[in-house]
Amino acid sequence: MKLLIIFIYLLTLSFGHATDKPNIKNLVVNKNPKTYEQVIFKDKNQKNINLADYKGNLILLNFWATWCAPCKEEMPSLDNLQANSNLNNIMIFPINIGQEELIKSQIFFDELSIKNLEIYFDPTVSLAKKFKLRGVPTSILFNKEGQEFARIIGSIDFNNKDFINWLKFYN
């Protein structure tokens, strides 16, 4: 019986630490997850992508532009996050809101050797308005139910081990 109590205590102790927010100053965790209707953006072929089609996955929408220096700085680590084998259920959608052509975005990705991410667009900037973005980069995290549970306002290093371990709880 003592062994069972110790086991339960250790299990709850490790569970509590898994949900602790990492020490990233610009990570905002919502007390109550937010639901949005019609989160739709375009892929590089101008095909509509509906976020609702990806429920059951951990989703990260990263809003960026080619002229944004912090976006350029964080994009390689975002590429690494997509390739991280410890997060096999994460889907990352880097959405260019700079109203730029595909060729300019592709050059941006090529110069940074981005290999694990595709390019997406918000040509009318409707999502930027819907999510009330204050600037780029901004990343919005959605849980498996399709609700926003956190956002990152500004750039971060997506290779941060504390951040990755925190994400594993939602994956």
Protein Blocks (a to p, Z undefined) as FASTA:
>chain_A
ZZmmmmmmmmmmmmmmmmpccddfklccdfbacddehiacddfkopacdfklmgoiacdd
ddddfklmklmmmmmmmmmmmmmmklmmbccddddfklpafklmmmmmmmnopakbccdd
dfkommmmmnopabdcddddddfkopafbdcedjddfkbmklmmmmmmmZZ
